[in-house]
Amino acid sequence: MPRSVNSVASRKRRKKILKLAKGFFGARGKVYTVAKNTVEKGLKYAYRDRKAKKRAFRRLWIARINAAARMNGISYSRLIHQLSEKDVQLNRKVLADLAMNHPETFKAVVESVKK
């Protein structure tokens, strides 16, 4: 009995990897074994950096809020504490946007919390 090889699935699997490696330099985009390693590592980086992106943005928002808060005479930590005490439901993303694009509104928020 002849050996049965599922070449359709094998080709599909290889084409999928090479499609992901499209545009890579040299053998990384052409040779399956090299492309497989490169794509695998790239996907690991992508997964890791989706998490890191969230951390980086949070740090940016905190820095922006802190700068604007200090211009209004209060530290970041006190501002966040007062906001939670007064039960103001504004997250750091919104506060940072207010601090950057609407400083008068941010100042009003700070003044309402200071009282």
Buried (B, 14 or more C-beta within 10 A) or exposed (E): EEEEEEEEEEEEEBEEBBEBBEEBEEEBBEEEEBBBEBBEEBEEEEEEEEEEEEEEEBEEBBEBBBEBBEEBEBEBEEBBEBBEEEEEEEEBEEBBBBBBEEEEEBBEBBEEBEE
